[in-house]
Each structure stands twice: as structure tokens, then as C-alpha cells.
Amino acid sequence: MVLAQMNVFELLGNLTYFALAVIAIWGAFCVVMVWFRVRAKRFSSEEEQEEYLNQLDDKLLRGDFDGAAQILEADKRAVPQLALLAIINRDLGFGKVRQLLVDRFQRDVLADLAGDISFALLTTIYGLWIAIPLIVAAASVNVRIRKMEDLVAAGLTRFLEVFRIATGASQNGD
């Protein structure tokens, strides 16, 4: 019943706002998901990371690589997983292990997050792609309405002045 009472422009306007709302909600959801993924891959503070690495340092300095690996296996954050990769590949030598860690960090951790971030940015771009022309169109409509108000006011002022003279009314409207 409500749809029957709306004209086409009202319906299109409401559908456009609905689409914008859906895109905005989707973009916000993507941003929140990226935040949670970043939070899951990192330590919450530098102090927490230092404390974790101090536990690991003791085992490494004693040469207990298997004990260090056991600590690291349970932790899915980026630093422990990369440290585990280094321990597993320690036979390659320090230089190659360091390069392996840099490559793996860029390829697995950053590239994975970059994909999520780019998806969130694309939804934002699509939202802006829809919103900016609508904002320009709304501003154009507002300008036309203001011009119409000014023109109507000027026309009514002139008409009322002539009407007053024609009816013989005084300036006060008597």
C-alpha cells in the first residue's frame, strides 16, 4: 500500500539510500574483521611480546630448540609462527633464515591482510561512487529550490503590490 502511494522518484531515492546503507554496513563489517584479524596476529603490547620472548630466549640460549618449538607451536600469532619457522629451518644458516622470515612475513601475513584491507577499501569506493553523484544531485536540487523560492517571493511581492493598488487597499492591508 505504501509503495503504491510513492512516486517513482521517491522509490528510487529510497532504494538508493538503502543500497548506500547496505554498502556502508558491509564496509564497516570488513574494517572490523580486519581489526580482529590484526589483533589475532599480534601481541597486545610491546611488554607482552618482550615477556613472551624472554621465555623463549632461555630455551634458545641453552640450545633447547625442541623446547622452544613446543612453546611456539601453540601460539598462532605472527612472531611465534615466524620464530617456529626459523627454528625448523635453522640448518639453512642465519642469513637464509632471516631472508626466509622476511619473505614469509610479506607473503603470508601482510599479503593476507592486504587482501582484506583492499576488499574493505573497494566497498568504500563503491559507496562513494554511489554517494558522491547523489550528493551533487541533492545540492543541485537544493540550489534550484532556493532559486524557485527567491523567484516566487519576488513574483508574489510584485503581484501583491499591484493587487493592493487594484483593490484600493492601504499599505496596512485595510
GIVEN-V699216 format. One line per field, one symbol per residue. psi: psi as a letter, one per 40 degrees, with the letter a starting at -180 (. if undefined). A space follows every 50 residues. Layout:
psi: ???
//
This chain:
psi: ddddeiidddddddddddddddddddddddddddddddddeiididdddd dddddddddddeegdddddddddeheidddddddddddfdeeiddddddd dddddddddddddddddddddddddddddddddddddddddddddddddd ddddddddddddddddeeiidee.
//
